[in-house]
Amino acid sequence: MEKKPKIRITVTDRRGKQGCHRGHHVGEVFDFDEDRGRICPMAMHCAFPYIDILRYGGKIPGQAEGTAEFCCSDADTIMVFRAEIVREKTDAE
């Protein structure tokens, strides 16, 4: 069975007048599998469909291959995230 690729999630933007209720900030980086408890539940709820698409070989229309940009569902402060497949380096690289 093929191993699922690692996914990195990066906070790329904040839109709205307030700060993130969970305390996230632009530039923060997470490992999807290792840091689930650190990422806001509203953001994770929005992230799951995109993560599945990336992990199982799909592509998000209009976005670079291996990436998905999405935002959380907080109407007061919209945090924008980028999920991307982490390519593991091989011995040949």
MOBELMO-V578081 format. One record per backbone hydrogen bond with DSSP energy under -1.0 kcal/mol. CO is the residue of the C=O (numbers start at 0). NH is the residue of the N-H. E is the energy in kcal/mol with one decimal. If there is no record, write none. Layout:
# MOBELMO-V578081
<<CO	NH	E> <CO	NH	E>>
This chain:
# MOBELMO-V578081
<<5	85	-2.7> <6	31	-2.7> <7	83	-2.3> <8	29	-2.9> <9	81	-2.4> <10	26	-2.9> <12	79	-2.9> <14	77	-3.1> <24	27	-2.0> <27	10	-2.7> <29	8	-2.7> <30	34	-3.0> <34	37	-1.8> <34	38	-1.0> <39	43	-2.5> <40	44	-2.2> <41	45	-1.4> <42	46	-2.0> <43	47	-2.1> <46	50	-2.5> <47	51	-2.4> <48	52	-2.1> <49	53	-2.5> <50	54	-3.0> <51	55	-1.8> <52	57	-2.8> <53	56	-1.4> <59	62	-2.1> <63	66	-1.8> <65	84	-2.4> <67	82	-3.3> <69	80	-3.6> <77	14	-3.1> <78	71	-2.1> <79	11	-2.6> <79	12	-1.3> <80	69	-2.3> <81	9	-2.4> <82	67	-2.3> <83	7	-2.8> <89	92	-1.5>>
